[in-house]
Amino acid sequence: MRIITVNLNGIRSAASKGFFAWMQMQGADYVCVQELKAQQADMREEMLHPDAYYGYFHYAEKKGYSGVGIYSKRQADEVIVGLGIADIDAEGRYLETRFGNLSLISLYLPSGSSGEERQQVKFDFLKRFYPHLSALKASGRDIVICGDWNIAHKEIDLKNWKSNQKNSGFLPEERAWMTQVVDDLVWVDVYRALYPAAGGEAYTWWSNRGQAWAKNVGWRIDYQLATPAVAAMATAAAVYKAERFSDHAPLIVDYNYG
């Protein structure tokens, strides 16, 4: 089972850069995408129904903003759109698809980098999302949560950690929340479990400012978090950097599952 997750920073932009042609060559069973920046009326056929894939989406109410999706080679048994929390769901941040006992989730956590108001929105999201993560973990289902978490968990997860300790994405409160998710709720960070010492090769996002991409001044903020039984079946993972479809790079994980 191959699962890919990537923040597209605009599905139309990524499509124009060859994302869907690349996707068709990856042999992925599931592809989770975030930051669609599109409504259904904006979606072309290749975005809604790529060859051999079913497409499922949660659009934001605001045009050109947020939104998540899942592509699957199997038709989902059940699709859950949103968390049932009105202000969060208006931003199109959560989509769950179920296939037998497997749940696959595409998640896009808020960024707080634009200012204090959005940082507070992010903190509120984390507070309200934690009980949902706890309930998911207690459900007994096999689950993989793919997404842009907008948090670099540890110092190894970004290049310039010392100078970013007061910046959104690496704040002590955000990192502590991520530690609770991993340690207390026992969600497994699959890439990090496979490659405990991976540094620069693990980065998944680079600022468009300066020479961040060229110098690999990146952050690891895109994750696949899984329940322990599924995570134990992960055999390999990689960040794809040969082509650029977005300011994020695809994270690919292979599982010996099913």
Secondary structure, 3 states (H helix, E strand, C coil): CEEEEEECCCHHHHHHCCHHHHHHCCCCCEEEEECCCCCHHHCCHHHHCCCCCEEEEECCCCCCCCCEEEEECCCCCEEEECCCCHHHHCCCCEEEEEECCEEEEEEECCCCCCCHHHHHHHHHHHHHHHHHHHHHHHCCCEEEEEEECCCCCCHHHECCCHHHCCCCCCCHHHHHHHHHHHHHCCCEEHHHHHCCCCCHHHCCEECCCCCCCCCCCEECCEEEEECHHHHCCEEEEEECCCCCCCCECCEEEEECCC
